[in-house]
Amino acid sequence: MTYIDEHDERYQFFRIITGEAMRVYNKYRYGLLESAYEAALKYLLEQQGFNVSRQALLPIYWDDVLLDQKYRLDLVINGNIIVELKAISHIETVHRRQLFNYMNITHLPYGMLINFSPDGLYSEWYLRDTKTDNIEKIKLLNRIE
């Protein structure tokens, strides 16, 4: 098995999730609220056999004290992938930072930022290093045949 084959196999779930998001985009296009895309994507992913939580609550602590504030994660897939959905013109650093903070707070290893934009579907994939808490973007590898 080549390095590219191993990479493709390891991150196949990113491709599947992005493919289902593309199905949602092709049906609904741009202009709906995030919640509509979220509901449709949840449905399609569950049809593919994924376990999907929508609007999962993330408690916030100050040291060991539970605060009376919670964040809501758009989608959590299979208990280890956070999907942050947007329906805006373009992604900015603040949107990436939001996802990175969620990944660090939850210690979940995978994150996706998906934007249903006027120019088409946009998807970024991220991996959090469990030893260093660094988050790196997963790059698509291309085959040269």
C-alpha positions in Angstrom: 0.0 0.0 0.0 1.4 3.4 -0.9 1.5 6.4 1.3 -1.3 8.1 -0.7 -3.4 4.9 -0.4 -2.8 4.9 3.4 -3.7 8.6 3.6 -6.9 8.2 1.6 -8.0 5.2 3.7 -7.2 7.0 7.0 -9.2 10.1 6.1 -12.0 8.5 4.0 -14.6 9.7 6.5 -13.7 13.3 5.7 -14.5 12.6 2.0 -17.7 10.9 2.8 -19.0 13.7 5.0 -17.9 16.3 2.4 -19.7 14.3 -0.3 -22.9 14.3 1.7 -22.6 18.0 2.4 -22.2 18.4 -1.4 -25.5 16.5 -1.9 -27.2 19.0 0.6 -25.6 21.9 -1.3 -26.7 20.6 -4.7 -30.3 20.3 -3.4 -30.7 23.5 -1.3 -28.0 25.7 -2.8 -27.0 28.9 -0.9 -29.3 31.1 1.1 -30.8 29.0 3.9 -30.0 29.2 7.6 -27.3 26.9 8.9 -29.9 24.9 10.8 -31.5 23.7 7.5 -28.1 22.5 6.2 -27.4 20.9 9.6 -30.7 19.0 9.7 -30.3 17.7 6.1 -26.6 16.7 6.6 -27.4 14.9 9.9 -30.1 12.9 8.1 -27.9 11.9 5.2 -25.0 11.0 7.4 -27.2 8.8 9.6 -28.4 7.0 6.4 -24.7 6.3 5.7 -24.4 4.6 9.2 -22.7 7.5 11.1 -23.8 8.3 14.7 -24.6 12.0 14.6 -25.4 14.4 17.4 -26.9 17.7 16.5 -26.5 20.8 18.7 -24.4 18.8 21.2 -24.0 20.8 24.4 -20.4 21.6 25.5 -20.2 22.6 29.2 -17.8 25.4 30.2 -15.7 25.2 33.4 -13.7 27.7 35.4 -11.1 25.4 36.9 -13.4 22.7 38.5 -16.5 24.9 38.6 -19.2 24.3 36.1 -20.4 27.6 34.7 -24.0 28.4 33.7 -23.0 28.7 30.1 -22.8 26.0 27.4 -21.7 26.1 23.8 -23.6 24.2 21.1 -21.6 22.2 18.6 -23.3 22.0 15.2 -22.6 18.3 14.7 -20.6 15.7 16.5 -20.1 12.6 14.4 -19.2 9.2 15.8 -18.1 10.9 19.0 -14.8 12.1 17.6 -15.5 14.6 14.7 -16.7 18.1 15.3 -18.4 19.7 12.2 -18.8 23.4 12.3 -21.2 24.6 9.6 -21.4 28.1 8.1 -23.7 29.7 5.5 -21.7 32.8 4.8 -19.9 34.5 1.9 -16.4 33.3 3.0 -14.5 31.7 5.8 -12.3 33.9 8.0 -9.8 33.2 10.7 -12.3 33.7 13.5 -14.4 30.8 12.1 -11.3 28.5 12.1 -10.5 29.7 15.7 -14.0 28.8 16.8 -13.5 25.2 15.6 -10.0 25.0 17.0 -11.2 26.1 20.4 -14.0 23.5 20.3 -11.4 20.8 19.4 -9.1 21.8 22.2 -11.9 22.1 24.9 -13.3 18.7 24.0 -10.0 17.0 23.2 -11.6 15.5 20.1 -9.1 14.6 17.3 -11.0 15.7 14.2 -12.7 18.8 13.0 -14.3 20.0 9.9 -15.4 23.5 8.8 -18.0 23.3 6.1 -19.4 26.5 4.4 -22.5 26.6 2.2 -21.4 29.7 0.4 -22.8 31.6 -2.6 -19.8 30.3 -4.6 -20.2 26.7 -3.7 -19.5 24.2 -0.9 -16.2 24.8 0.9 -14.7 22.2 3.3 -11.6 22.2 5.5 -10.4 19.2 7.5 -8.3 19.3 10.7 -6.5 16.9 13.0 -5.6 17.7 16.6 -2.3 16.2 17.9 -3.2 14.6 21.2 0.3 15.0 22.6 0.9 18.7 21.7 -2.7 20.0 21.2 -1.5 21.5 17.9 -4.1 21.5 15.1 -3.0 20.9 11.5 -4.9 21.1 8.3 -5.3 17.8 6.5 -4.2 18.2 2.9 -5.6 16.2 0.0 -3.0 14.1 -1.7 -3.1 13.8 -5.4 -2.0 10.9 -7.5 0.2 11.4 -10.4 -0.4 8.6 -12.8 
